Amino acid sequence: MGKGTAQAVRRAGAVRRWWKLLVGCWGAAWFMTVSAVWGAERVYIDITQPGFVKLPIAVPDFKMQGDDAGLARQMAAVIRDDLDLSGYFKVLDPAGFLESPQQMGVLPSEIRFDSWKAVGAEFLVRGQYEARGGGLNAEFRLFDVVSQKMLIGKAYEAWVADARAVAHRIANEIIAALTGEAGIFDTRIAFVQAEGDAKEIYVMDLDGQNLTAITRDRSTALAPAWSPDGTQLAYVSYVEGQPKIFIANVFSGARRAVAGYPGINITPAWHPAGGRLAVTLSKDGNPDIFLMDAQGSVLKTLVSGWAIEVSPSWSPDGSKIAYVSNESGTPQIYVLDLAGGNKRRLTYEGKYNTSPAWSPKGDWIAFSSMTGGRHNIFIVRPDGSGLRALTHGEGDNESPTWSPDGRLVAFSSTREGASAIWAAVVNGEGIRRLTRLGGAQSQPSWSPRANR
């Protein structure tokens, strides 16, 4: 692991602190207080309509009061990066702005809308902050440049150390104000980091910051899977020799082995309601899929037979699972209706289809398929229709995982050399690299939204 990665890991304690607050384990006042809310009117933009065009939005640096001028650039940069990743916006380059961020106003009466129309902006985010000692007071307002109206404004109290988290929260508010959907920028991604001969589980913010080590065993840890409440990770570890399934608390670091049956114990997938997992066990000889509680007791068999069945993924309502089986001769994706016991083959194109991931909205299943000698990410409707490629042969692309809003898919890719984590907007609007670390990163798992 490189120097930058090591420095990031040393911040793990602080990372656990603010994320723990986001999921509601401690008092929310410590992390962030929304001290004021202003809203003139809301505009919900229908992003599902055919021909949707990205919205031009300007996010100048925040206006500074007090210490730490770097925050003015940092907070605005985080917001710009988040909005760009969402795929909803054309984020305008600040180099083309006509006004100085430190001289222009913040209040609605102070905004010179003609200046923003001139640079092509349809929406404007204007923010300011005051940093004194370790405290931070920040506020923002979102304006519709065309109608010259303020859409929403909020003020926050937090610590200076949590400025990035405040900026992510602001980006979430902007998404909600314009689309009616909750943002995803306070989510995190777990992944496998290759470190020499070892593979460890790490967690990072969506923008690649605040790296936290979950395992430090100098062994092999694989297949991280978030619990629905975002407090735990199930994963596979070889630290005790055979592959066993562990569950780790992402805040305390406490962990326990929950499946160490004879043979393999792999591919954990949490039930959407929590408390139970679908897992692959070979305790009876053949790799089959079982339902297990979080204490490790097997509750029932979900899929069994002469073939190899692995990699379960739950539908959002918990009524079905997608999984991989080689009963047709090659690995293919199948869907099982748990109530009726009916199963059907989902994929017919490609000889090697793996890693199904059901969208949180239930409308798509992502998977990795071997095409033209390369692994690529595809999405398909649960009924088998609408097959579409998200990647097109640039390196090997594997292990898809969905954002909580069902709009993005993260995956590992070797398109720039060593494997790294990337994200693609489902409508094909672009692909973004999320990790820039030493070594190789693979098998991402996207966390649920933080509970507030």
Residue pairs with C-beta under 8 A, 6 or more apart in sequence:
1 9
1 193
1 195
1 437
1 438
1 439
2 437
2 438
2 439
4 437
4 438
5 211
5 437
5 438
5 439
8 209
8 210
8 211
9 202
9 211
9 212
9 213
11 210
11 211
12 211
12 212
12 213
14 161
14 210
15 203
15 205
15 210
15 211
15 212
16 212
16 250
16 251
18 31
18 162
18 165
19 188
19 250
19 251
19 450
20 26
20 251
21 27
21 28
21 30
21 31
21 32
22 31
22 165
22 186
22 450
22 451
22 452
23 229
23 230
23 231
23 450
23 451
24 450
24 451
24 452
25 231
25 251
28 452
31 158
31 162
31 165
32 156
32 157
32 158
32 162
32 165
32 166
32 169
33 156
33 157
33 158
34 154
34 155
34 156
35 137
35 155
35 156
35 157
36 139
36 153
36 154
36 155
37 152
37 153
37 154
37 155
38 141
38 150
38 152
38 153
38 154
39 150
39 151
39 152
39 153
40 108
40 149
40 150
40 151
40 152
41 149
41 151
42 151
42 152
42 177
42 180
43 144
43 151
43 177
43 178
44 178
44 179
44 180
45 55
45 88
45 178
45 179
46 52
47 88
47 179
52 427
54 87
54 88
54 89
54 90
54 429
55 88
55 89
55 90
55 122
55 123
55 178
56 89
56 90
56 92
56 120
56 121
56 122
56 123
57 83
57 89
57 90
57 91
57 92
57 121
57 122
57 123
57 124
57 125
58 92
58 94
58 97
58 116
58 119
58 121
58 123
58 124
58 125
58 145
59 76
59 79
59 80
59 83
59 91
59 92
59 94
59 124
59 125
60 76
60 94
60 97
60 99
60 101
60 104
60 125
60 126
61 72
61 73
61 76
61 94
61 101
61 102
62 71
62 72
62 75
62 76
62 101
62 127
62 128
62 129
62 138
62 140
63 72
63 101
63 102
63 104
63 106
63 126
63 127
63 128
63 129
64 71
64 72
64 102
64 128
64 129
64 131
65 128
65 129
65 130
65 131
66 129
66 130
66 131
66 132
67 131
67 132
68 131
68 160
71 129
71 131
71 136
71 160
71 163
72 101
72 102
72 129
74 163
74 164
74 167
75 127
75 129
75 138
75 163
75 164
75 166
75 167
75 170
76 94
76 101
76 125
76 127
76 167
78 164
78 167
78 168
78 171
78 207
79 125
79 127
79 167
79 170
79 171
79 174
80 91
80 94
81 207
82 167
82 168
82 171
82 183
82 185
82 206
82 207
83 89
83 91
83 171
83 174
83 175
84 91
84 432
85 206
85 207
85 408
85 423
85 432
86 171
86 175
86 183
86 184
86 407
86 425
87 407
87 408
87 425
87 427
87 429
87 430
88 175
88 178
88 179
89 123
92 119
92 120
92 121
94 101
96 119
97 115
97 119
98 115
98 118
98 119
99 112
99 115
104 110
104 111
104 112
104 126
105 111
105 126
106 126
106 127
106 128
106 139
106 141
107 141
108 141
108 143
108 149
108 150
111 124
111 126
111 143
111 148
113 124
113 143
113 145
113 148
116 124
116 145
117 145
117 146
121 145
122 144
122 145
122 146
123 142
123 143
123 144
123 145
123 151
123 178
124 142
124 143
124 145
125 140
125 141
125 142
125 143
125 170
125 174
126 140
126 141
126 143
127 138
127 139
127 140
127 141
127 170
128 138
128 139
129 136
129 137
129 138
129 139
129 163
130 136
130 137
130 138
131 137
131 160
134 159
134 160
134 161
135 157
135 158
135 159
135 160
136 156
136 157
136 158
136 159
136 160
136 162
136 163
136 166
137 155
137 156
137 157
138 155
138 156
138 158
138 163
138 166
138 170
139 153
139 154
139 155
139 156
140 153
140 154
140 170
140 173
141 150
141 152
141 153
142 150
142 151
142 152
142 153
142 173
142 174
142 177
142 178
143 149
143 150
143 151
144 150
144 151
151 177
151 178
152 173
152 174
152 177
154 170
154 173
156 166
156 169
158 165
158 166
164 205
164 209
164 210
165 186
168 185
168 186
168 205
168 206
168 207
169 185
169 186
171 183
171 185
172 182
172 183
172 184
172 185
172 186
173 183
174 183
175 181
175 182
175 183
175 184
175 185
176 182
176 183
181 405
182 404
182 405
182 449
183 405
184 206
184 403
184 404
184 405
184 407
184 408
184 449
185 206
185 207
186 449
186 450
187 206
187 403
187 404
187 446
187 447
187 448
187 449
187 450
188 203
188 204
188 205
188 206
188 230
188 447
189 203
189 204
189 205
189 206
189 401
189 410
189 421
189 434
189 444
189 445
189 446
189 447
190 201
190 202
190 203
190 214
190 224
190 225
190 226
190 233
190 444
190 445
190 447
191 201
191 202
191 203
191 204
191 224
191 412
191 421
191 435
191 441
191 442
191 443
191 444
191 445
192 199
192 200
192 201
192 202
192 221
192 222
192 223
192 224
192 441
192 442
192 443
193 199
193 200
193 201
193 202
193 437
193 439
193 440
193 441
194 419
194 439
194 440
194 441
194 442
195 218
195 439
198 217
198 218
198 219
198 220
199 219
199 220
199 221
199 222
200 213
200 214
200 215
200 216
200 217
200 221
201 213
201 214
201 215
201 221
201 224
201 233
201 235
201 248
202 211
202 212
202 213
202 214
202 441
203 211
203 212
203 214
203 233
203 250
203 447
204 210
204 211
204 212
204 434
204 435
206 434
207 434
208 434
208 435
208 436
211 437
212 250
214 221
214 224
214 233
214 235
214 248
214 250
214 253
215 221
215 235
215 237
215 239
215 248
217 237
217 239
219 237
219 238
219 239
220 237
220 238
220 239
221 235
221 236
221 237
221 238
221 239
222 235
222 236
222 237
222 243
222 266
222 443
223 235
223 236
223 266
223 267
223 268
223 443
224 233
224 234
224 235
224 443
224 445
225 233
225 234
225 235
225 268
225 269
225 270
225 277
225 445
226 232
226 233
226 270
226 445
226 446
226 447
226 448
227 233
227 234
227 247
227 270
227 274
228 270
228 271
228 272
228 273
228 274
228 448
229 274
229 448
229 451
230 250
230 447
230 448
230 449
230 450
230 451
231 249
231 250
231 251
232 247
232 248
232 249
232 250
233 247
233 248
233 250
233 445
234 245
234 246
234 247
234 258
234 268
234 270
234 277
235 245
235 246
235 248
235 268
236 243
236 244
236 245
236 246
236 265
236 266
236 267
236 268
237 243
237 244
237 246
238 244
240 257
240 260
242 260
242 263
242 264
242 265
243 264
243 265
243 266
244 257
244 259
244 260
244 265
245 257
245 258
245 259
245 260
245 265
245 266
245 268
245 277
245 279
245 296
246 255
246 256
246 257
246 258
247 255
247 256
247 258
247 294
248 254
248 255
249 255
257 296
258 292
258 294
258 295
258 296
259 265
259 268
259 279
259 281
259 292
259 296
260 296
261 281
261 282
261 283
262 282
262 283
263 281
263 282
263 283
263 285
263 287
264 280
264 281
264 282
264 287
265 279
265 280
265 281
266 279
266 280
266 287
266 310
267 279
267 280
267 310
267 311
267 312
268 277
268 278
268 279
269 277
269 278
269 279
269 311
269 312
269 313
269 314
269 321
270 276
270 277
270 314
271 277
271 278
271 291
271 314
271 318
272 314
272 315
272 316
272 317
272 318
273 318
274 294
275 293
275 294
276 291
276 292
276 293
276 294
276 299
277 291
277 292
277 293
277 294
278 289
278 290
278 291
278 292
278 302
278 312
278 314
278 321
279 289
279 290
279 292
279 312
280 287
280 288
280 289
280 290
280 309
280 310
280 311
280 312
281 287
281 288
281 290
281 298
282 288
284 304
286 304
286 305
286 306
286 307
286 308
287 308
287 309
287 310
288 301
288 302
288 303
288 304
288 305
288 309
289 301
289 302
289 303
289 304
289 309
289 310
289 312
289 321
289 323
290 298
290 299
290 300
290 301
290 302
291 298
291 299
291 300
291 301
291 302
292 298
292 299
293 299
302 312
302 321
302 336
302 338
303 309
303 312
303 321
303 323
303 325
303 336
303 343
305 325
305 327
306 327
307 325
307 326
307 327
308 325
308 326
309 323
309 324
309 325
310 323
310 324
310 325
311 323
311 324
311 354
311 355
311 356
312 321
312 322
312 323
313 321
313 322
313 323
313 356
313 357
313 358
313 365
314 320
314 321
314 358
315 321
315 322
315 358
315 362
315 382
316 358
316 359
316 360
316 361
316 362
317 362
318 338
319 337
319 338
319 339
320 335
320 336
320 337
320 338
320 382
321 335
321 336
321 338
322 333
322 334
322 335
322 336
322 346
322 356
322 358
322 365
322 367
322 382
323 333
323 334
323 336
323 356
324 331
324 332
324 333
324 334
324 353
324 354
324 355
324 356
325 331
325 332
325 334
326 332
328 345
330 351
330 352
331 352
331 353
331 354
332 345
332 346
332 347
332 348
332 353
333 345
333 346
333 347
333 353
333 354
333 356
333 365
333 367
334 343
334 344
334 345
334 346
335 343
335 344
335 346
335 365
335 382
336 342
336 343
337 343
344 384
346 356
346 365
346 380
346 382
346 384
347 353
347 367
347 369
347 380
347 384
348 384
349 369
349 387
350 369
350 370
350 371
351 370
352 369
352 370
352 375
353 367
353 368
353 369
353 370
354 367
354 368
354 369
354 398
355 367
355 368
355 398
355 399
355 400
356 365
356 366
356 367
357 365
357 366
357 367
357 400
357 401
357 402
357 409
358 364
358 365
358 382
358 402
359 365
359 366
359 379
359 402
359 406
360 402
360 403
360 404
360 405
360 406
361 405
361 406
362 382
363 381
363 382
363 406
364 379
364 380
364 381
364 382
364 386
364 406
364 426
365 379
365 380
365 381
365 382
366 377
366 378
366 379
366 390
366 400
366 401
366 402
366 409
367 377
367 378
367 379
367 380
367 400
368 375
368 376
368 377
368 378
368 397
368 398
368 399
368 400
368 411
369 375
369 376
369 377
369 378
370 376
371 389
371 393
372 393
374 393
374 395
374 396
374 397
375 396
375 397
375 398
376 389
376 390
376 391
376 392
376 393
376 397
377 389
377 390
377 391
377 397
377 398
377 400
377 409
377 411
377 424
378 387
378 388
378 389
378 390
379 386
379 387
379 388
379 390
379 409
379 426
380 386
380 387
380 388
390 397
390 400
390 409
390 424
390 426
390 428
390 431
391 397
391 411
391 413
391 415
391 424
391 431
394 413
394 415
395 413
395 414
395 415
395 416
396 413
396 414
396 419
397 411
397 412
397 413
397 414
397 415
397 422
398 411
398 412
398 413
398 442
399 411
399 412
399 442
399 443
399 444
400 409
400 410
400 411
401 409
401 410
401 411
401 444
401 445
401 446
402 408
402 409
402 410
402 446
403 409
403 410
403 423
403 446
404 446
404 447
404 448
404 449
406 426
407 425
407 426
407 427
408 423
408 424
408 425
408 426
409 423
409 424
409 426
410 421
410 422
410 423
410 434
410 444
410 446
411 421
411 422
411 423
411 424
411 444
412 419
412 420
412 421
412 422
412 441
412 442
412 443
412 444
413 419
413 420
413 421
413 422
414 420
415 422
416 433
418 439
418 440
419 440
419 441
419 442
420 433
420 434
420 435
420 436
420 437
420 440
420 441
421 433
421 434
421 435
421 441
421 442
421 444
422 431
422 432
422 433
422 434
423 431
423 432
423 434
424 430
424 431
424 432
425 431
435 441
